[in-house]
């Protein structure tokens, strides 16, 4: 409200009633006719004293003029006829207003008005002066009453009166009542007044008339295109009235003209690019503004940037941004999301680290916590090669945690059963392979023994391998003689 008050300071309270004195003084020499004419003429003695005060006022010696008028009222006040008294009060009120003694000026004007002795034109002007001073004293209800009377009486009410009337209603929080006078003030003003438009904008906003704000703000950006707050408000009102595409266009034009430099507005523009299928431009906007330092590399902003890159299918750009955001975040939400992306990109080891961070940081709702354990089990399992029971055991541990949640219990159980089946299959295969290797080794040994026995029987010198073999047989209780041929089927 003080902002609107400041807009009104430009009104002059150097009120014009003083200018009437010479004309009134000149009536002293005119022939007096009817009683009504005499009632509207200054007493010559009053006129003479009044002229001395008037000269002071004309030369901006307001204190001296007021002193003379005080003396005049003190010496002749009770004896003055209504017209003389009203004239003196009117003039002194103007002088007091110039001295910024507004309460005293208001008293003089009201007394002069109550006397009803001045010509109609001057009474009308007095009423406007009274309204001004009531407004300045924040007596808004009285200001409204006098302004409405003045508007009824004035031949051509001007835009300033309507503006003041609208402001008085605004201060009384009578926003609907303020709408008509502020519109009238704009219509009557010979040129576009910024303070009139700003008051109308505030009144419409308080009255909930957002749709009226749209054409108003459109004119405001046309008249004052370098005022960024008008562009921002127009974009906001478009958004509030369901005209999102126009809101986007307004914000984009303002940004291109260098009028948008605050982080919130830049982020809104980036999100609009996402909504209207140009996420790549939104991502580039954020990258540029982060480099310029106008948009902080906060968790939320980095998350938005990663989403824009992902939406633009620039996954290689999205992942490092999301990784940075996850690193800065106090909860596991972004680490969980990073794990999902990395797993989809078949970066299993990195995905496992991200998902481990997610469950360690915590803060995940139950459904995501359950899913995080499932994904972690998958990432660990994908790293296991043939026979890598240790890696599969780590995967099984993650699935065991996932099995505690209702929503993932069955899937986790199936994964654990699958891992157990792999382990059993590998065990059986290993046993079969061990037996096969043993049979092959025994057959090779028998072939070597047969050869060595043949060497002994032929009297040839035994090789070192044969001597070692015969020693081994002797130690085991054998005699080294050829074994009988097995007559059964193999």
NUMISE-464792 format. One record per residue (C-alpha): residue number from 1; x, y, z. Coordinates in nm, 2 decimals, padded with zeros to 4 digits, always signed. Layout:
BEGIN
+------+--------+--------+--------+
: resi :   east :  north :     up :
+------+--------+--------+--------+
:  NUM :      X :      Y :      Z :
...
+------+--------+--------+--------+
end
This chain:
BEGIN
+------+--------+--------+--------+
: resi :   east :  north :     up :
+------+--------+--------+--------+
:    1 : +00.00 : +00.00 : +00.00 :
:    2 : +00.29 : +00.24 : +00.07 :
:    3 : +00.40 : +00.18 : -00.29 :
:    4 : +00.07 : +00.31 : -00.42 :
:    5 : +00.09 : +00.60 : -00.17 :
:    6 : +00.42 : +00.69 : -00.33 :
:    7 : +00.26 : +00.72 : -00.67 :
:    8 : +00.03 : +00.99 : -00.54 :
:    9 : +00.31 : +01.22 : -00.41 :
:   10 : +00.32 : +01.39 : -00.74 :
:   11 : -00.02 : +01.56 : -00.68 :
:   12 : +00.03 : +01.93 : -00.60 :
:   13 : -00.12 : +02.06 : -00.28 :
:   14 : -00.02 : +02.41 : -00.37 :
:   15 : -00.39 : +02.47 : -00.42 :
:   16 : -00.52 : +02.73 : -00.65 :
:   17 : -00.77 : +02.92 : -00.44 :
:   18 : -00.52 : +03.21 : -00.37 :
:   19 : -00.55 : +03.32 : -00.73 :
:   20 : -00.91 : +03.43 : -00.67 :
:   21 : -00.80 : +03.72 : -00.44 :
:   22 : -00.73 : +03.99 : -00.70 :
:   23 : -01.05 : +03.93 : -00.88 :
:   24 : -01.24 : +03.94 : -00.55 :
:   25 : -01.05 : +04.25 : -00.44 :
:   26 : -01.14 : +04.43 : -00.76 :
:   27 : -01.51 : +04.39 : -00.66 :
:   28 : -01.45 : +04.65 : -00.40 :
:   29 : -01.48 : +04.93 : -00.65 :
:   30 : -01.78 : +04.80 : -00.83 :
:   31 : -02.13 : +04.93 : -00.78 :
:   32 : -02.33 : +04.73 : -00.54 :
:   33 : -02.66 : +04.63 : -00.67 :
:   34 : -02.86 : +04.35 : -00.53 :
:   35 : -02.82 : +04.19 : -00.19 :
:   36 : -02.69 : +03.87 : -00.34 :
:   37 : -02.42 : +04.06 : -00.52 :
:   38 : -02.32 : +04.24 : -00.20 :
:   39 : -02.30 : +03.90 : -00.03 :
:   40 : -02.05 : +03.78 : -00.29 :
:   41 : -01.83 : +04.09 : -00.26 :
:   42 : -01.54 : +04.14 : -00.02 :
:   43 : -01.57 : +04.41 : +00.25 :
:   44 : -01.33 : +04.69 : +00.14 :
:   45 : -01.15 : +04.67 : +00.48 :
:   46 : -01.11 : +04.29 : +00.46 :
:   47 : -01.00 : +04.32 : +00.10 :
:   48 : -00.73 : +04.57 : +00.20 :
:   49 : -00.58 : +04.35 : +00.47 :
:   50 : -00.62 : +04.05 : +00.25 :
:   51 : -00.42 : +04.20 : -00.03 :
:   52 : -00.12 : +04.25 : +00.20 :
:   53 : -00.13 : +03.88 : +00.28 :
:   54 : -00.18 : +03.79 : -00.08 :
:   55 : +00.14 : +03.97 : -00.18 :
:   56 : +00.33 : +03.76 : +00.07 :
:   57 : +00.18 : +03.44 : -00.07 :
:   58 : +00.25 : +03.55 : -00.43 :
:   59 : +00.62 : +03.59 : -00.33 :
:   60 : +00.63 : +03.25 : -00.15 :
:   61 : +00.65 : +03.41 : +00.19 :
:   62 : +00.38 : +03.18 : +00.32 :
:   63 : +00.46 : +03.21 : +00.69 :
:   64 : +00.43 : +03.59 : +00.67 :
:   65 : +00.11 : +03.56 : +00.47 :
:   66 : -00.04 : +03.32 : +00.73 :
:   67 : +00.05 : +03.55 : +01.01 :
:   68 : -00.13 : +03.84 : +00.84 :
:   69 : -00.43 : +03.62 : +00.78 :
:   70 : -00.43 : +03.50 : +01.14 :
:   71 : -00.43 : +03.86 : +01.26 :
:   72 : -00.72 : +03.94 : +01.02 :
:   73 : -00.93 : +03.65 : +01.15 :
:   74 : -00.84 : +03.73 : +01.51 :
:   75 : -00.95 : +04.10 : +01.47 :
:   76 : -01.25 : +04.06 : +01.24 :
:   77 : -01.34 : +03.69 : +01.23 :
:   78 : -01.66 : +03.72 : +01.43 :
:   79 : -01.77 : +04.03 : +01.25 :
:   80 : -01.71 : +03.90 : +00.90 :
:   81 : -01.99 : +03.82 : +00.67 :
:   82 : -01.99 : +03.45 : +00.55 :
:   83 : -01.84 : +03.54 : +00.21 :
:   84 : -01.55 : +03.73 : +00.36 :
:   85 : -01.48 : +03.46 : +00.62 :
:   86 : -01.50 : +03.18 : +00.36 :
:   87 : -01.26 : +03.37 : +00.13 :
:   88 : -01.00 : +03.42 : +00.40 :
:   89 : -01.03 : +03.06 : +00.52 :
:   90 : -00.98 : +02.94 : +00.16 :
:   91 : -00.67 : +03.15 : +00.11 :
:   92 : -00.52 : +03.07 : +00.45 :
:   93 : -00.59 : +02.70 : +00.38 :
:   94 : -00.39 : +02.72 : +00.06 :
:   95 : -00.10 : +02.89 : +00.24 :
:   96 : -00.10 : +02.63 : +00.52 :
:   97 : -00.10 : +02.35 : +00.26 :
:   98 : +00.21 : +02.51 : +00.10 :
:   99 : +00.37 : +02.51 : +00.45 :
:  100 : +00.28 : +02.14 : +00.47 :
:  101 : +00.05 : +02.21 : +00.77 :
:  102 : -00.21 : +01.98 : +00.62 :
:  103 : -00.43 : +01.92 : +00.92 :
:  104 : -00.47 : +02.30 : +00.97 :
:  105 : -00.53 : +02.35 : +00.60 :
:  106 : -00.80 : +02.08 : +00.60 :
:  107 : -00.98 : +02.26 : +00.89 :
:  108 : -00.98 : +02.59 : +00.70 :
:  109 : -01.11 : +02.43 : +00.38 :
:  110 : -01.38 : +02.24 : +00.56 :
:  111 : -01.50 : +02.55 : +00.74 :
:  112 : -01.50 : +02.75 : +00.42 :
:  113 : -01.70 : +02.47 : +00.25 :
:  114 : -01.95 : +02.44 : +00.53 :
:  115 : -02.02 : +02.82 : +00.51 :
:  116 : -02.15 : +02.77 : +00.15 :
:  117 : -02.08 : +03.14 : +00.08 :
:  118 : -01.84 : +03.11 : -00.21 :
:  119 : -01.93 : +03.09 : -00.57 :
:  120 : -02.02 : +02.74 : -00.69 :
:  121 : -01.70 : +02.70 : -00.89 :
:  122 : -01.49 : +02.78 : -00.59 :
:  123 : -01.69 : +02.55 : -00.37 :
:  124 : -01.64 : +02.27 : -00.61 :
:  125 : -01.27 : +02.33 : -00.61 :
:  126 : -01.27 : +02.35 : -00.23 :
:  127 : -01.43 : +02.01 : -00.22 :
:  128 : -01.16 : +01.86 : -00.43 :
:  129 : -00.90 : +02.02 : -00.20 :
:  130 : -01.07 : +01.88 : +00.10 :
:  131 : -01.07 : +01.53 : -00.07 :
:  132 : -00.70 : +01.57 : -00.14 :
:  133 : -00.61 : +01.65 : +00.22 :
:  134 : -00.83 : +01.37 : +00.36 :
:  135 : -00.65 : +01.14 : +00.13 :
:  136 : -00.31 : +01.26 : +00.25 :
:  137 : -00.42 : +01.22 : +00.61 :
:  138 : -00.53 : +00.86 : +00.52 :
:  139 : -00.89 : +00.94 : +00.60 :
:  140 : -00.99 : +00.74 : +00.30 :
:  141 : -01.36 : +00.71 : +00.36 :
:  142 : -01.39 : +01.09 : +00.38 :
:  143 : -01.17 : +01.13 : +00.08 :
:  144 : -01.40 : +00.89 : -00.11 :
:  145 : -01.71 : +01.08 : +00.00 :
:  146 : -01.58 : +01.42 : -00.11 :
:  147 : -01.43 : +01.28 : -00.44 :
:  148 : -01.76 : +01.13 : -00.54 :
:  149 : -01.94 : +01.46 : -00.46 :
:  150 : -01.68 : +01.65 : -00.65 :
:  151 : -01.72 : +01.42 : -00.95 :
:  152 : -02.10 : +01.48 : -00.95 :
:  153 : -02.05 : +01.86 : -00.93 :
:  154 : -01.75 : +01.92 : -01.15 :
:  155 : -01.82 : +02.00 : -01.51 :
:  156 : -01.54 : +01.78 : -01.65 :
:  157 : -01.39 : +01.55 : -01.38 :
:  158 : -01.03 : +01.48 : -01.47 :
:  159 : -00.83 : +01.17 : -01.46 :
:  160 : -00.64 : +01.27 : -01.14 :
:  161 : -00.96 : +01.26 : -00.93 :
:  162 : -01.05 : +00.91 : -01.06 :
:  163 : -00.70 : +00.79 : -00.99 :
:  164 : -00.72 : +00.92 : -00.63 :
:  165 : -01.06 : +00.77 : -00.58 :
:  166 : -00.94 : +00.43 : -00.70 :
:  167 : -00.64 : +00.45 : -00.47 :
:  168 : -00.86 : +00.54 : -00.17 :
:  169 : -01.07 : +00.24 : -00.24 :
:  170 : -00.76 : +00.03 : -00.27 :
:  171 : -00.63 : +00.14 : +00.07 :
:  172 : -00.97 : +00.04 : +00.22 :
:  173 : -00.93 : -00.30 : +00.05 :
:  174 : -01.24 : -00.23 : -00.16 :
:  175 : -01.09 : -00.37 : -00.47 :
:  176 : -01.41 : -00.42 : -00.67 :
:  177 : -01.51 : -00.06 : -00.60 :
:  178 : -01.17 : +00.06 : -00.72 :
:  179 : -01.20 : -00.11 : -01.06 :
:  180 : -01.43 : +00.14 : -01.23 :
:  181 : -01.25 : +00.46 : -01.12 :
:  182 : -00.90 : +00.33 : -01.22 :
:  183 : -01.03 : +00.23 : -01.56 :
:  184 : -01.18 : +00.58 : -01.60 :
:  185 : -00.85 : +00.74 : -01.49 :
:  186 : -00.67 : +00.55 : -01.77 :
:  187 : -00.94 : +00.64 : -02.03 :
:  188 : -00.93 : +01.02 : -01.94 :
:  189 : -00.55 : +01.05 : -01.91 :
:  190 : -00.42 : +01.23 : -02.22 :
:  191 : -00.12 : +01.00 : -02.23 :
:  192 : -00.03 : +00.66 : -02.09 :
:  193 : +00.06 : +00.70 : -01.72 :
:  194 : +00.27 : +00.43 : -01.58 :
:  195 : +00.14 : +00.48 : -01.22 :
:  196 : -00.22 : +00.45 : -01.35 :
:  197 : -00.15 : +00.13 : -01.52 :
:  198 : +00.04 : -00.01 : -01.22 :
:  199 : -00.24 : +00.08 : -00.98 :
:  200 : -00.49 : -00.09 : -01.22 :
:  201 : -00.27 : -00.40 : -01.23 :
:  202 : -00.26 : -00.42 : -00.85 :
:  203 : -00.63 : -00.36 : -00.82 :
:  204 : -00.71 : -00.63 : -01.08 :
:  205 : -00.48 : -00.87 : -00.90 :
:  206 : -00.63 : -00.81 : -00.56 :
:  207 : -00.98 : -00.84 : -00.70 :
:  208 : -00.90 : -01.17 : -00.87 :
:  209 : -00.96 : -01.03 : -01.22 :
:  210 : -00.67 : -01.21 : -01.39 :
:  211 : -00.83 : -01.21 : -01.73 :
:  212 : -00.85 : -00.83 : -01.72 :
:  213 : -00.49 : -00.81 : -01.64 :
:  214 : -00.39 : -00.98 : -01.96 :
:  215 : -00.49 : -00.69 : -02.20 :
:  216 : -00.37 : -00.44 : -01.94 :
:  217 : -00.02 : -00.60 : -01.92 :
:  218 : -00.01 : -00.64 : -02.29 :
:  219 : -00.04 : -00.26 : -02.33 :
:  220 : +00.21 : -00.21 : -02.05 :
:  221 : +00.48 : -00.41 : -02.23 :
:  222 : +00.40 : -00.21 : -02.55 :
:  223 : +00.43 : +00.12 : -02.37 :
:  224 : +00.73 : +00.03 : -02.16 :
:  225 : +00.90 : -00.26 : -02.33 :
:  226 : +01.22 : -00.24 : -02.12 :
:  227 : +01.04 : -00.30 : -01.79 :
:  228 : +01.11 : -00.66 : -01.72 :
:  229 : +00.86 : -00.69 : -01.44 :
:  230 : +00.58 : -00.63 : -01.68 :
:  231 : +00.69 : -00.91 : -01.91 :
:  232 : +00.73 : -01.15 : -01.61 :
:  233 : +00.38 : -01.06 : -01.48 :
:  234 : +00.23 : -01.10 : -01.82 :
:  235 : +00.38 : -01.45 : -01.85 :
:  236 : +00.26 : -01.54 : -01.50 :
:  237 : -00.10 : -01.42 : -01.57 :
:  238 : -00.11 : -01.61 : -01.90 :
:  239 : +00.00 : -01.92 : -01.70 :
:  240 : -00.26 : -01.86 : -01.43 :
:  241 : -00.54 : -01.82 : -01.69 :
:  242 : -00.45 : -02.15 : -01.86 :
:  243 : -00.27 : -01.99 : -02.16 :
:  244 : +00.06 : -02.17 : -02.11 :
:  245 : +00.18 : -02.15 : -02.46 :
:  246 : +00.14 : -01.77 : -02.46 :
:  247 : +00.31 : -01.76 : -02.12 :
:  248 : +00.60 : -01.96 : -02.28 :
:  249 : +00.62 : -01.72 : -02.58 :
:  250 : +00.62 : -01.41 : -02.36 :
:  251 : +00.90 : -01.54 : -02.14 :
:  252 : +01.10 : -01.65 : -02.44 :
:  253 : +01.07 : -01.31 : -02.61 :
:  254 : +01.17 : -01.13 : -02.29 :
:  255 : +01.47 : -01.36 : -02.25 :
:  256 : +01.59 : -01.30 : -02.61 :
:  257 : +01.56 : -00.93 : -02.54 :
:  258 : +01.78 : -00.96 : -02.24 :
:  259 : +01.51 : -00.89 : -01.99 :
:  260 : +01.51 : -01.22 : -01.81 :
:  261 : +01.81 : -01.28 : -01.59 :
:  262 : +01.68 : -01.43 : -01.26 :
:  263 : +01.72 : -01.80 : -01.20 :
:  264 : +01.35 : -01.88 : -01.13 :
:  265 : +01.25 : -01.73 : -01.46 :
:  266 : +01.53 : -01.90 : -01.65 :
:  267 : +01.43 : -02.24 : -01.50 :
:  268 : +01.07 : -02.18 : -01.59 :
:  269 : +01.17 : -02.11 : -01.95 :
:  270 : +01.38 : -02.43 : -01.95 :
:  271 : +01.08 : -02.63 : -01.83 :
:  272 : +00.86 : -02.48 : -02.09 :
:  273 : +01.10 : -02.60 : -02.36 :
:  274 : +01.06 : -02.95 : -02.21 :
:  275 : +00.68 : -02.92 : -02.22 :
:  276 : +00.67 : -02.80 : -02.57 :
:  277 : +00.90 : -03.07 : -02.71 :
:  278 : +01.23 : -02.88 : -02.73 :
:  279 : +01.42 : -03.03 : -02.44 :
:  280 : +01.75 : -02.99 : -02.62 :
:  281 : +01.72 : -02.61 : -02.63 :
:  282 : +01.61 : -02.62 : -02.26 :
:  283 : +01.92 : -02.82 : -02.17 :
:  284 : +02.15 : -02.59 : -02.37 :
:  285 : +01.99 : -02.29 : -02.19 :
:  286 : +02.06 : -02.43 : -01.85 :
:  287 : +02.42 : -02.52 : -01.94 :
:  288 : +02.48 : -02.17 : -02.07 :
:  289 : +02.32 : -02.00 : -01.76 :
:  290 : +02.50 : -02.23 : -01.52 :
:  291 : +02.83 : -02.13 : -01.69 :
:  292 : +02.73 : -01.77 : -01.65 :
:  293 : +02.66 : -01.82 : -01.29 :
:  294 : +02.30 : -01.70 : -01.30 :
:  295 : +02.17 : -02.06 : -01.24 :
:  296 : +02.32 : -02.25 : -00.95 :
:  297 : +02.44 : -02.60 : -00.99 :
:  298 : +02.22 : -02.72 : -00.71 :
:  299 : +02.07 : -03.06 : -00.68 :
:  300 : +01.73 : -02.96 : -00.81 :
:  301 : +01.87 : -02.77 : -01.11 :
:  302 : +02.11 : -03.05 : -01.20 :
:  303 : +01.83 : -03.30 : -01.18 :
:  304 : +01.63 : -03.08 : -01.42 :
:  305 : +01.92 : -03.06 : -01.66 :
:  306 : +01.97 : -03.44 : -01.66 :
:  307 : +01.60 : -03.49 : -01.73 :
:  308 : +01.62 : -03.25 : -02.02 :
:  309 : +01.92 : -03.43 : -02.17 :
:  310 : +01.75 : -03.76 : -02.12 :
:  311 : +01.43 : -03.63 : -02.28 :
:  312 : +01.65 : -03.51 : -02.57 :
:  313 : +01.80 : -03.87 : -02.58 :
:  314 : +02.14 : -03.73 : -02.50 :
:  315 : +02.21 : -04.00 : -02.24 :
:  316 : +02.58 : -03.96 : -02.24 :
:  317 : +02.53 : -03.60 : -02.14 :
:  318 : +02.26 : -03.69 : -01.89 :
:  319 : +02.45 : -03.95 : -01.69 :
:  320 : +02.74 : -03.73 : -01.56 :
:  321 : +02.50 : -03.45 : -01.47 :
:  322 : +02.28 : -03.69 : -01.28 :
:  323 : +02.59 : -03.84 : -01.11 :
:  324 : +02.69 : -03.49 : -00.99 :
:  325 : +02.34 : -03.43 : -00.86 :
:  326 : +02.33 : -03.76 : -00.68 :
:  327 : +02.67 : -03.69 : -00.52 :
:  328 : +02.54 : -03.36 : -00.38 :
:  329 : +02.20 : -03.50 : -00.26 :
:  330 : +02.15 : -03.59 : +00.10 :
:  331 : +01.90 : -03.87 : +00.01 :
:  332 : +01.92 : -04.18 : -00.21 :
:  333 : +01.66 : -04.07 : -00.46 :
:  334 : +01.90 : -03.95 : -00.73 :
:  335 : +02.14 : -04.23 : -00.67 :
:  336 : +01.85 : -04.47 : -00.72 :
:  337 : +01.76 : -04.29 : -01.05 :
:  338 : +02.13 : -04.29 : -01.16 :
:  339 : +02.14 : -04.66 : -01.09 :
:  340 : +01.84 : -04.72 : -01.31 :
:  341 : +02.00 : -04.52 : -01.60 :
:  342 : +02.34 : -04.69 : -01.57 :
:  343 : +02.18 : -05.04 : -01.55 :
:  344 : +01.98 : -04.96 : -01.87 :
:  345 : +02.31 : -04.85 : -02.03 :
:  346 : +02.47 : -05.19 : -01.92 :
:  347 : +02.72 : -05.01 : -01.70 :
:  348 : +02.67 : -05.28 : -01.43 :
:  349 : +02.96 : -05.20 : -01.20 :
:  350 : +02.88 : -04.83 : -01.19 :
:  351 : +02.51 : -04.91 : -01.15 :
:  352 : +02.58 : -05.13 : -00.85 :
:  353 : +02.78 : -04.85 : -00.68 :
:  354 : +02.50 : -04.60 : -00.74 :
:  355 : +02.24 : -04.84 : -00.60 :
:  356 : +02.45 : -04.92 : -00.30 :
:  357 : +02.48 : -04.54 : -00.24 :
:  358 : +02.10 : -04.51 : -00.27 :
:  359 : +02.02 : -04.77 : +00.00 :
:  360 : +02.30 : -04.64 : +00.22 :
:  361 : +02.18 : -04.27 : +00.20 :
:  362 : +01.82 : -04.38 : +00.26 :
:  363 : +01.52 : -04.15 : +00.23 :
:  364 : +01.36 : -04.37 : -00.03 :
:  365 : +00.99 : -04.47 : -00.01 :
:  366 : +00.93 : -04.83 : +00.05 :
:  367 : +00.85 : -04.92 : -00.31 :
:  368 : +01.17 : -04.76 : -00.44 :
:  369 : +01.37 : -04.92 : -00.16 :
:  370 : +01.24 : -05.26 : -00.26 :
:  371 : +01.31 : -05.19 : -00.62 :
:  372 : +01.66 : -05.06 : -00.54 :
:  373 : +01.75 : -05.39 : -00.38 :
:  374 : +01.62 : -05.58 : -00.69 :
:  375 : +01.82 : -05.36 : -00.93 :
:  376 : +02.13 : -05.40 : -00.71 :
:  377 : +02.09 : -05.77 : -00.72 :
:  378 : +02.06 : -05.76 : -01.10 :
:  379 : +02.36 : -05.53 : -01.14 :
:  380 : +02.57 : -05.76 : -00.93 :
:  381 : +02.45 : -06.07 : -01.10 :
:  382 : +02.53 : -05.92 : -01.45 :
:  383 : +02.90 : -05.89 : -01.34 :
:  384 : +02.93 : -06.26 : -01.25 :
:  385 : +03.11 : -06.48 : -01.50 :
:  386 : +03.10 : -06.86 : -01.52 :
:  387 : +03.19 : -07.02 : -01.19 :
:  388 : +03.20 : -06.68 : -01.01 :
:  389 : +03.01 : -06.80 : -00.70 :
:  390 : +03.14 : -06.51 : -00.49 :
:  391 : +02.98 : -06.25 : -00.72 :
:  392 : +02.66 : -06.44 : -00.74 :
:  393 : +02.66 : -06.46 : -00.36 :
:  394 : +02.66 : -06.08 : -00.34 :
:  395 : +02.37 : -06.07 : -00.59 :
:  396 : +02.19 : -06.33 : -00.38 :
:  397 : +02.24 : -06.11 : -00.07 :
:  398 : +02.07 : -05.82 : -00.25 :
:  399 : +01.78 : -06.03 : -00.36 :
:  400 : +01.75 : -06.16 : -00.01 :
:  401 : +01.69 : -05.80 : +00.11 :
:  402 : +01.44 : -05.75 : -00.17 :
:  403 : +01.26 : -06.06 : -00.06 :
:  404 : +01.16 : -05.88 : +00.26 :
:  405 : +00.92 : -05.65 : +00.07 :
:  406 : +00.58 : -05.76 : -00.04 :
:  407 : +00.60 : -05.61 : -00.38 :
:  408 : +00.93 : -05.77 : -00.47 :
:  409 : +00.91 : -06.09 : -00.27 :
:  410 : +00.81 : -06.33 : -00.55 :
:  411 : +01.06 : -06.19 : -00.80 :
:  412 : +01.34 : -06.19 : -00.55 :
:  413 : +01.26 : -06.55 : -00.46 :
:  414 : +01.27 : -06.65 : -00.82 :
:  415 : +01.60 : -06.48 : -00.87 :
:  416 : +01.75 : -06.66 : -00.57 :
:  417 : +01.61 : -06.99 : -00.69 :
:  418 : +01.77 : -06.92 : -01.03 :
:  419 : +02.11 : -06.85 : -00.87 :
:  420 : +02.08 : -07.17 : -00.65 :
:  421 : +02.00 : -07.37 : -00.97 :
:  422 : +02.31 : -07.23 : -01.14 :
:  423 : +02.52 : -07.32 : -00.84 :
:  424 : +02.38 : -07.68 : -00.83 :
:  425 : +02.43 : -07.72 : -01.21 :
:  426 : +02.79 : -07.60 : -01.18 :
:  427 : +02.85 : -07.83 : -00.89 :
:  428 : +02.72 : -08.13 : -01.08 :
:  429 : +02.92 : -08.03 : -01.38 :
:  430 : +03.23 : -07.99 : -01.18 :
:  431 : +03.18 : -08.34 : -01.02 :
:  432 : +03.13 : -08.50 : -01.36 :
:  433 : +03.44 : -08.32 : -01.50 :
:  434 : +03.65 : -08.43 : -01.20 :
:  435 : +03.54 : -08.80 : -01.25 :
:  436 : +03.61 : -08.78 : -01.62 :
:  437 : +03.95 : -08.63 : -01.55 :
:  438 : +04.03 : -08.91 : -01.30 :
:  439 : +03.93 : -09.18 : -01.56 :
:  440 : +04.14 : -09.02 : -01.83 :
:  441 : +04.44 : -08.99 : -01.59 :
:  442 : +04.41 : -09.36 : -01.49 :
:  443 : +04.39 : -09.47 : -01.85 :
:  444 : +04.71 : -09.26 : -01.93 :
:  445 : +04.88 : -09.42 : -01.63 :
:  446 : +04.80 : -09.77 : -01.75 :
:  447 : +04.92 : -09.70 : -02.09 :
:  448 : +05.25 : -09.57 : -01.95 :
:  449 : +05.28 : -09.88 : -01.72 :
:  450 : +05.23 : -10.11 : -02.01 :
:  451 : +05.50 : -09.94 : -02.20 :
:  452 : +05.74 : -09.95 : -01.91 :
:  453 : +05.68 : -10.33 : -01.86 :
:  454 : +05.75 : -10.39 : -02.22 :
:  455 : +06.08 : -10.21 : -02.18 :
:  456 : +06.17 : -10.43 : -01.88 :
:  457 : +06.08 : -10.75 : -02.05 :
:  458 : +06.29 : -10.66 : -02.36 :
:  459 : +06.59 : -10.59 : -02.14 :
:  460 : +06.61 : -10.23 : -02.25 :
:  461 : +06.73 : -09.96 : -02.02 :
:  462 : +06.44 : -09.82 : -01.83 :
:  463 : +06.36 : -09.45 : -01.87 :
:  464 : +06.35 : -09.22 : -01.56 :
:  465 : +05.97 : -09.20 : -01.60 :
:  466 : +05.95 : -09.58 : -01.59 :
:  467 : +06.18 : -09.62 : -01.29 :
:  468 : +05.97 : -09.36 : -01.10 :
:  469 : +05.65 : -09.54 : -01.19 :
:  470 : +05.79 : -09.88 : -01.07 :
:  471 : +05.91 : -09.73 : -00.74 :
:  472 : +05.56 : -09.58 : -00.69 :
:  473 : +05.40 : -09.92 : -00.75 :
:  474 : +05.64 : -10.09 : -00.51 :
:  475 : +05.55 : -09.83 : -00.24 :
:  476 : +05.19 : -09.91 : -00.30 :
:  477 : +05.25 : -10.28 : -00.26 :
:  478 : +05.26 : -10.38 : -00.63 :
:  479 : +05.54 : -10.60 : -00.79 :
:  480 : +05.57 : -10.42 : -01.12 :
:  481 : +05.47 : -10.73 : -01.32 :
:  482 : +05.23 : -10.70 : -01.60 :
:  483 : +04.87 : -10.70 : -01.48 :
:  484 : +04.64 : -10.97 : -01.63 :
:  485 : +04.42 : -10.87 : -01.92 :
:  486 : +04.06 : -10.78 : -01.82 :
:  487 : +03.83 : -11.02 : -02.00 :
:  488 : +03.51 : -10.83 : -01.92 :
:  489 : +03.34 : -10.55 : -02.12 :
:  490 : +03.45 : -10.20 : -02.05 :
+------+--------+--------+--------+
end
